Amino acid sequence: MGKCFASRLMVSGLIAAGLIGMASGAVTAACAPDAVEFRWTGGQARFSVEIADTVAKREHGLMDRAHLPASAGMLFVYSAPEHAYYWMKNTLIPLDMVFADQTGRVTGVHSDAVPGDLTPIDGGEGVQYVLEINGGLASRMGIVAGAELRAQAVDPAKAAWRCTD
C-alpha cells in the first residue's frame, strides 16, 4: 500500500473517530474551558482536557490512571515560559507530551513515554503549555512542531491562534 493511500486511510479513520476535522470550521466548541484544539497544515484536532494549573495538579498529572479516552488529555499550564522536564513516575499508560510556547505554537513532541520510567523527558526552554495524550496519538494525527494550540489558558494577546479567530 502506498504511503499517500495509507495516510488517507489514517486520516479517514481519525475523522470517523471524531478526533480530527479537515474542513474549515470542523473543530467546534472553540475555547471551551475544558478543551484544547490544534491546527496544522492538513488537519485539526480537539481534545477534552483536565487543566493542571497549580503546582499540586501538575505534580500529580495523570499518575495512577489505568485508562485515558482517545480524545482526552491533560493540559499543564505554567504562569510563564520555563524549561520543562517531565517523567513517568506512577504513570500506568504510555503518553505523548506536546510542548508549546507562550503563543501556543508547538515546539516539540515526545512520543510514547514509557510508563513508570524515571528518566527525565526534556521538553526544552520556553515551554508554557504541555498537553499529555495517549501514546502514539500525536504522530498518528500529524501533530508536530509548528502546529498551533488554542485554549482559554493561552493569553489572547500572545496567541498564534486566538479563541476569537
N, C-alpha and C positions, 0 to 999 in steps of 0.2 A: 504494500500500500504506500503511495507517495506521501511525502511529508505534508504537502498542501492539503491533500484529502484527509489525512489523519487530523490535521489541525482543524479542519472544518467539522469533522465528527466530534472532536473535543468541544469546540465552541457550541455546536448544536446540543450536545449533552448538557452543557452548563446552562444554556438558555432554558432547556426543558426542565432543569432542576430549579430554575428560578434564581440562579446565582449570578447571572450576568445579563446585561442588556446591551444590544448592539445599536439600536436605533436611538436617535436623539430623543431625549425625554423618557427613555426606557427605565431609567433609575428614578424611583418615585420616593415620596416622603422625604424630600431633601432636608437634611439637617434636623431630623428628629433627635431629641436628646439621647436616644439610645441607638443611634445609627451612625455608621461610617460609610462613606461612599468613596470609590476610586474611579478615576478615568485615565485612560492611556490610549495611545494610538491603536485603534481597532477594538476597543472594549470598555466596558464599565462594570462595576460590581458594587453590591451593597451588602453590608453585614449588620446584623443586630448585635449590639455590644453592651457589655458592662463597662462602666467607667472606673478606672483606678486612678484617682486624682489626689490621693493622700498617701503619705509615706506608708501607713499601715496597709492600705489596699494594694499599693504597688509591691510591698514586700511579700504579701500572700499570693497575689496574682491568681494563676489557675492551678495552684497546688491542690493535690488531693482530689482532682476531678477524674472520674473514670471515663467520661464522655463529653464531647463538645459537638453540638449540632453543626452541620456543614456550613450553614450560613451565619454562624455566630462567632464571637470572639471577645477579646478584652482589649480596650484601648487604654494604654498607660499615658497619662498626661502629666508633664512636668511644667512647673511655673516658668522656666526659662530653658533655653537650649543647654545641653550638657553632654559630656562624654558618657554614653550609655553602655553598661555592661549587664548582661543577663546570665542566668544559669538555670538549670532544670531541677534543682533540689525539690524533692517531694512532688514532682510533676509526673503524672502517670501516663500521659499521652504525648506523642510527638507533636511538636508545634513548629509553625513558621513564624518568624518575627519580622515584621515590616517596619523599618525605621524611617522616620520622616523628620524634616527640619521644621522650623517655626512657621514656614509658609504652607506646610502640608505636603511639600514635594518629597517623594520617596528617595531616600539617599542610599538605601541598601536593603537587602532581604537575606535573612539567614533561614535556610530551608531545613526542615526535618531535624530540629533539635532533638537530641536523644533523651528520652525520659530518665530522670534520676541523675543525669550527668552533671558533675560539679565544675566542669571545665568552663571558664568564663567565655561568654559569647560577646565579642566586641562589636557594638553597633556603630562605633565611630563618634567623632566630635559633632557638635551642633544638633544633637537629636532632642526633639521636644515631644514627639509622639511615637509610640510603638504600638502596633496592633499585633496581637497574638491570635493566630487562627490555626486550624488543623494542619498538621504537617503535610507538605507537598501541594497544598491547595494554591498557594501564590504562583508557583511555577505552572501548574496546570491551567490556571486562569490567564497567565501572562502578566501578572503584577511584577514589575521590575523597577529599578532605579529610574527616576524621571516621571513615573506615574504621579498623579495628583490625588491627594486625600482631602475630603472635606467633611467637616463635622462641626457641631456647635462649639466644641472646645478650641477650635482654631480661631485666633484673633482675625476678624474680617479685614482689619487694616493691613494685615501682613499676608493674608491668604492668597495662594496662587489660584485657588478655585473657591470663591466665596459662596456662602449659603444663598446669597441673593442672585447669583448668576443663573 
